[in-house]
């Protein structure tokens, strides 16, 4: 199977690169793609950059250049409630835009698209208390406070995590009819931290490579 993987940041990219066998690089549309093999699957891995515009450009370039049968988005996200903690993994059952509104539409719904973008499902061991499944929402801002989380949850009470890319990637996959899978590692919890930026930085100091083991397991199961 041809599988595309999209991350936003170099720190996330560096956690995944060791999974690739026969690692090579290609440049498409001024973007570096890392190609290789995982469990017999042909992988095209890219760092799109932070934010929904970068994510959409990256997803479109990936799909047009490599024709993947599945696109995976992974990386980090903020937790949005008491049911998640730093280092937990949230596997999305749906993703949505938390900062989009157009007159005549529900909050978060892009005209012509569903409000909630469904994701591809894989067998995941949810008996592990650190692995959760639920809604991931995206917006164009790093979330720093409980007040911001409260606004997001006023529109999406079921949201478990918030990032800055996954909904844009899901929208591109929806338009191009490519299955989409998303999982995020919780790096910070703005709903309970008085110093959320420090919490985020300390997460990277912890070098959470083991949290990306779930991605390896998903790839090995395909």
KACOR-V897247 format. One record per backbone hydrogen bond with DSSP energy under -1.0 kcal/mol. CO is the residue of the C=O (numbers start at 1). NH is the residue of the N-H. If there is no record, write none. Layout:
co/nh
CO/NH
CO/NH
This chain:
co/nh
1/42
2/69
3/44
4/72
5/46
6/74
7/48
9/13
10/14
13/16
13/17
16/19
17/20
21/37
24/35
26/33
28/31
31/28
33/26
34/45
35/24
36/43
37/21
38/41
41/38
42/3
43/36
44/5
45/34
46/7
51/55
52/56
53/57
54/58
55/59
56/60
57/61
58/62
59/63
60/64
61/65
62/66
63/67
70/4
71/181
72/6
73/183
75/185
77/187
78/162
81/84
85/88
88/186
89/132
90/184
91/134
93/119
94/136
95/117
96/138
100/108
102/105
106/109
110/113
117/95
124/126
125/128
128/131
130/89
132/91
134/93
135/160
135/161
136/96
137/163
138/98
145/149
146/150
147/151
148/152
149/153
150/154
152/156
156/159
160/80
161/137
162/78
163/139
165/169
166/170
167/171
168/172
169/173
170/174
171/175
172/176
173/178
179/71
180/120
181/73
182/92
184/90
185/77
186/87
188/79
189/192
195/199
196/200
197/201
198/202
199/203
200/204
201/205
202/206
204/207
207/209
208/211
209/212
210/213
212/216
213/217
214/218
215/219
216/220
217/221
